[in-house]
Amino acid sequence: MIKSILKSLFPHVLLALVILSVVDARAQQKARAHKARGNSSEKTAPAATVPGDGPVIGKKILLADGSVIVADEVTKIGADYWYRDGGLTKRVAGTVRSVEAVRALIEKPPENQAPNAENPKTAVPDSFWVMLKGGARMKVEEVKEDDDGAWCRRGNFSFLIARERIDRIERDSTLTVKPGWKARDWTTGNPRFDQLIKTNGNRFGVDPYLVFCVIEHESHFDSHAISPKGARGLMQLMPGTAARFGVTNPFDPAQNVVGGTRYLKELLTMFGDRVDLALASYNAGEGAVLKYGSNVPPYRETREYVKRISRRYGIEPKQDRKATSASN
């Protein structure tokens, strides 16, 4: 009787033992996996705090109030900290407790997988539109604002735009390159003026962007501007220069741009396409440039004029020893 009962229960007991064995094996496997993950997490710290884990991609500013500022660069000038985010540079308002490097996290491929040999995509750098009062605008690569205005960088050249000339500054992440001499993204804010500059620049063989830079400095695109010395219109033509190039109405944008562009072309031809000497002549007259041996005259106003427009145009004016020594 007992043997028959045991015989009938044996299959059920055997099945239960098998199930318990499987459950125990799975439990042990999960425990080993959990332990492995725990050991891994104990050994791996965040990428931003592990020296040598990856290249430095930025800086982290820790403030006394517990807040954090993440920036591209951090610079200390005197007692103040300045940080750059994209192309904008600002001063840190709070008390800085510390500055730490932020490093990229490098993900290692599995041991049986070869590293990806493809080149990573390079992010397109930001650029900025400096919107001037009156509608004109220029695109630059970096902007640093202070009480005087905005220091703008384009390539290797930096220049200051006065605070009173700026309406606002906007970020633009799409960089475009146009064909031409030193083609830049620019506009006077007036489609008619833009077309006059481009048409006459190409007509007389003068870079339209150079004409744009001259007009921006001379009149801020005010076609009715009059200087204390009597220069008039967009390109601030003196009466003698206007008459010389057939400009009967200097306040007519079309006539003024034609006369001013022709004058620039004549100066560039006279001085072998030296932009700095052409600009110096435009400001002080070609006679003054010739007087100093075809060099920029040692006049403070003229030297500053050449420097500002040259840098905005994207060239470094040549330094002349004779003119420099004469000005000292």
PETA-V274883 format. One line per field, one symbol per residue. ss: DSSP state (A for helix, B for strand, O for the rest). A space follows every 50 residues. Layout:
BEGIN
ss=???
END
This chain:
BEGIN
ss=OAAAAAAAAAAAAAAAAAAAAAAAAAAAAAAAAAAAAAAAAAAOOOAAAO OOOOOBBBBBBBBOOOOBBBBOBBBBBOOBBBBBBOOBBBBOOOOBBBBB BBBOOOOOOOOOOOOOOOOOOOOOOOBBBBBBOOOOBBBBOBBBBBOOBB BBBBOOBBBBBBAAABBBBBBBOOOOOOOOOOOOOBBOOOAAAAAAAAAA AAAAOOOAAAAAAAAAAAAOOOOOOBOOOOOBOOOOBOAAAAAAOOOOOO OOAAAAAAAAAAAAAAAAAAOOOOAAAAAAAAAAOAAAAAAOOOOOOOOA AAAAAAAAAAAAAOOOOOOOAAAAAAAO
END
